[in-house]
Amino acid sequence: MDLLNTLVDKGLRRELPTREEALAVLATSDDDVLDVVAAAGKVRRHWFGRRVKLNYLVNLKSGLCPEDCSYCSQRLGSSTGILKYTWLKPEQASQAAAAGLAGGAKRVCLVASGRGPTDRDVDRVAGTIKAIKEQNEGVEVCACLGLLSDGQAERLREAGADAYNHNLNTSESTYGEITTTHTYADRVDTVNKAHAAGLSACSGLIAGMGESDEDLVDVVFSLRALDPDSVPVNFLIPVEGTPLAAEWNLTPQRCLRILAMVRFVCPDIEVRIAGGREVHLRSMQPVALHLANSIFLGDYLTTEGQAGKADLEMIADAGFEVEGADQVTLPEHRVHAGGGCGSHAEAGCGSHEDAGCGSHEGGGVCGTAAAVPAANEPRTDLVAVRRRGAGTDLAPNA
């Protein structure tokens, strides 16, 4: 297919595809999906080999959010029955992070619900970063706290944060349909603040909210223009009790095409499969590793994920290897350009569900059902509210 040959050539040269080419990837048929994966996989392997970076989420503060993001179980007025708790103490957060690091994660993403941190909140997170780094040499720490005020990114950097995550989520033209309590421009401003402070910027999207192909291409091209070091791709989990609970629009093949399009547009950037992979990719998760070079280990913020052991087995069985703490994530030219996300000391964060960090709210749990639903039917059996790990007395999944 001429289109795929062209996109591979451009990806190896770090050349931006045209919008028409990106749209054409999304428009390919299910019959061609493995050809698309094979082509994008060449670009992924050229820049990242067969390494898979593991990331681990710690939900520092759950629920109680004043924002109205339609995709989020932590939103204002949510009736989803999630865990709700205020700030974890530094030692609690450090203990939670240790589980993920023991499972092979090299990056810890510290997430808190809310519109954005107060200066006191920044002080809290600074103490948590210090506690984690004192106990885990070489760990990467990403903060994900919402909209930043002037000077806060610099303070997080001084406290030892390596990165800041704040997702664009969807296209500028449709953002107001998803959230009304803050704007798309607010999100762009926070990503720029992180960049300016010397933090590695991490920003991504949520697919499956009823958006068009044009919306997906718009947000990915906007992300490319912001030049983050990592781009988390979240797949909406339609959690009961949220306004988007009825939006079951994704198939495994659709998810693979979206990941391929992101890889072609962002060839040398860390592409992370974030919330929703278990729910929408399901048995096709190993195939997606040929497109993305980063995933989350274990549970998400408010929902359960695939067992950590199963994640590690999946990576090995697919012929990939877990990226070590001594390995650099990003290609050399990006590290030397000042992004820094690729070193063991500096990284980007990944996924979060609420107004604060702005990705999607979590993955699902691998469940069982008496009968196998059709590919496009709701899989509510794969969605379970997190009841273990941070904020509970039960051991985490890592």
N, C-alpha and C positions, 0 to 999 in steps of 0.2 A: 504494500500500500504506500503510494507516494507520500501521503500525508505523514505517515509514521516515520518514514525515512528522513523526511525534512525535519521533523521534530527531534529526532535523535541527533541529527547533525547540529541543530541549533542548541540542544541541551549540552552537548559536549563542548560547545564554544561559549556557553553561558549567554547565548543570544535570546532575546525575548521573542516568543512566538507572536504572531498577529492574533488579534481577537478572533478573527474568523477561524484560525487554526485551533485555538483553544475551544471554541464552540463546536468545531467539528469532532473533537475528541469526545465531548459529552454526547454528541449525536450518533456515535457509532452504535452498531447493533450488538445484541448479546452474542451473536455468532462470532463477532470480531473481538470480543473482550479479551481473550487470551493473547491475541496479536498486539493489542494495545498495551497489556501488562508487560509482554516481552520487550516491546520497544522502550517503554518508560523504565523498565528494569535495567536496560543497558545504561541509561543515564544515571540511575541510582547507584549502580555498581561502580561506574567510572569515578564518581565523587566520594562514595562512602563504602565501597567494597561490600562485604557481606556482614558488616557489623550492625548490631541493633542496640541502640542506647535505651537503657531502662530508667524510668523516672518514677518517683513515688510522691503521692499527694498526702499532705497533712492538713486537715480542715481545722484551722485554729479557732474558728467561730462559726457556728452553724445556724442557719435560719435567721429570723429576726431582722430581715432586710427591708428597708423602706422603698426600694426600687420595684418597678412593675414589669420586669422583663418576662415576656410571655412564655419563654421556654423553661423558666427556672422554678424549681420546687422550693427555693428559699425566698421567693418573691413576697411582696407585701400581700397579706391576706391569704397566703397559701394554705390549702387544706390537705396537703399530701401526707401528713403524719410522719415527717422526717424527724431525725434527731435535732433538738434545738438546745444550744448551750452557748454561753459566753466564752470569753477568751481562755484558751488553755494556758496553764503556767509554762514557763520555759522548760522545766524538767519533764512535764507531761508531753510537750511537743517533741522534745529530744528523744524521749522513750518511743514515741510513735514513729519517728523518723528512723530509729535504729532498726526497726523490723524490716522496712523496705531496703535499707542499705545492706542488711544481712542477706537479703534475697538477691542482691546483685545490682540494685539501683545505684547510680553514681550521681544522681541529682535529686534533691528534695525540693518540692514546690510547696511553699507555705501560703495557704489561702485563707482569706477571711471574707465573709459575706458583708455586704454594706455598700453604700455609695462610694465611700472612700475613707481613708484613715484620718483620724485626728492626730495631732502631734504626739499626744499621749500614746495612741495606738502604735505610732512609729517607734516610740521608745520601747513598748512591749515587744514588738517584733525584733527590734535590735537585740534585746536580751535573749530572745529565742535563737536568733542566728548565732550569737556568740556561744550559747550552750551547745548547739548542734556541731559547730565547727571545732569547739574544744575537744569534743568526744569522738570526732570522726575526721581524721586528717585527709585533706584533699577533696572533701565533699563539695559539690556544687549546690548553692542555695539560691532559689528563685523566689521572689516575693510576688504575691498576687493579691492586692489589697483594694483595688478599685481605682477611682479617679484620684490622681495625685495633685496636690497643691504645690505652689512654688517652693522649692527647697527640700521637699520630702524625698525626692529621688536621690539627691545628693546625700541626705542623711542615711538613707538605706545603704547606699554605696559605702559610706564611711563605716557603717556597722558591719560590713562584710558581705552584703548581698552581692551576688554575681550577676543577677539578671532580674528583669521585671516583665511580668506577663500581663497583657491587657488586649483582649481580642476585639477585632472589628465586628465579627459575627456575621454580618450580611452586608449587602450593598448599601451605599449611601441613600439611594433613591427609595429603598423600602425600609430603612431602619426605623422610621417613625411608626410603622405598622407593628413592630415587635416590642418597642420600648418607647414610653413617652416621658419618663422622668429624667432622662438625660439624652444627649444627642450624639450622633455619629462623630461630629466635630470634637466633642468632649473626649471621645476615645482616641482619636488621632492625636489630640493634644497630649494625652498621657503617654502614648508611645513615644512621641517626640521628646517629652521630658525625660523619659528613661534613657533614650539615646544621648541626649545632651549631658546627662550626668555620668556617662561612661558605663552605664549598665548595658548588658546584652539584652536587646529587645526581643521579646517573644510575642507574636500576635497571630491569631488565626481566625477561623470561621466555624459556623455551625451549618451543616447541610441537612435538608429534610424538613424545613419549616414552611414549605409551600412555595419556595422561591423558584424563579425561572432559571434556565441555563444562563441567560444574560446576567442575572443577579450574581450567580456563582462566579462567572468570569470577571465581572466588575470588582467583586471583593478581592479575588485573588490577584488581579492586576493592581489594585490599590495596595495590597500587602507587599507585592514586589516593589512598588514605588517607595514604600516605607523602609524597605531593606532590613527586615528583622533577621536575626540569626536562626530563629526557629519558627515554624508555622504549624501549630496544632490544628488538625482537621477533626472536628467533632461531628458526630452524627446524632441528630436529635433523638432523645429518648422521650416519647410522649408519656410523661408521668401523669397518672390520674391526679386530678386536682389542679392541674395547670391549664391555661387557656389553649395550649396546643396539644392536649391529650388525644385528640382525634387525628392528628397528622402522622399517619403511617404511610409515608410516600416512598420509602427507600427499599431497594432490593440489593442483594450482594453485588450484582453486576453494576448497578448504578453507583454504588460506593466505590468500586474499583475504578470506574471511569473518572469519578471525581478526584480520587487520589492520583491517578495518572495525569490528569490535567494540571493539578497542583505541582506535580513533579516536573512537568515540562516547563511550566512558567517559573518555577523556583528550583532550578536544577541542582544548585550547589548549596542549598539551604536545608537545614535539618527539618524534614517533614515528619510530623508525629501523628500517629493514629491515636486520638484521644477518646473522649467519652463516646459510647455507643457502638464500639466495634463488635462487642459480643452480641448485641441485639440485632444489628443489621448485617454485618459480614458473616456472622455465625461460623459455619464450617469452612468459609472462604478466608478466614483470618490469615492462615499461613501464606496464601497467595498475595495478600496485601503487603507482606513483608518485602516483596520484590519492588514495591513502590515507595514505601516509607522506611526510614531508617531509625525510627524511635517510637516507643510505646510507653504506656503507663503499666506499672506492675501492680497487681492486686486490685483493691477496691478504689472507688472514686469518692467524691465528696459526700453525697447523700445516698448513693446507690451502690450495690455490690457489683464487683467485677468478677471475671474469671479467676479461678484459683491461681495464686502465684506459681505454684508448681506446674500447673498446666501451661502457663505462659512460657516458662523456661523449656518445657518439653516441646512445645510448639516451635520455638525458635530453633532448637537443635534438630528436630525432625525435618524442618524445612531447609536445612543446610546452612543456617546462619549461625552467628556466634554473638554472645553478649559482649558489648563493648566494655573494656576494662577501664578502671580509674586512671590508668597510666596512658590511655590512648586519647588522642585528640579527635574530637567529633568532626569539626568542620575542616574543609580543605585548607591547605596552607595559605592560599591567597586571601581567604576571608579572615583567618586569624591575624595575619600580618596587616590587614586593612584596618584593624582596630576593633572589630566586632567582639572578638575574644570569646564568644560563646563556645567555641570548640575546644578550648583547653579544659583540663580537669578543674581548673580554678574558676572558670567562668562559663556560664551556660544560660540558656533560655528556659523559661518555665513552660507550662503547657496548658492545662485544661482547667477551667473552672466554670461553674454554672451560673453564677449570679451576676448582679449588676457590678459587683466588685471587680472580679477578674474578667468575667465576661465570656466564658466559653459555654459549653453545655454542661449539664449538671451531673453527668455521671454515666458510667457504663451499666450494663446489666449483669445479672448473674446467670450462669449456665444452668438452666432448669431443664425439666423433663416434661413431656406432655404425652397424653395417651395416643394422640394422632399428630402427624406432622402437618402443620398448616401450609397452605400455598405460599409461594415466595412473597407475595405482596399483601398477605393478611397480617393483621396486628399480632405481635408476639409478646403480649403482656405477660406470658409465662416466663419470659427472660428478664423481667424487670423486678427487682426486689430492693426495698429501702434498706440502707445500711444500718445494721444494729450491732456492729462490732468495731473494734479499733478506737480511734480518737473519739473522746467524749463518752466512752463506755468503759465498763470493767472487763470486757472480753478481749481476747487476743485479736490483733488485726490479721487480715489476709495479706500475706506478702510472701 
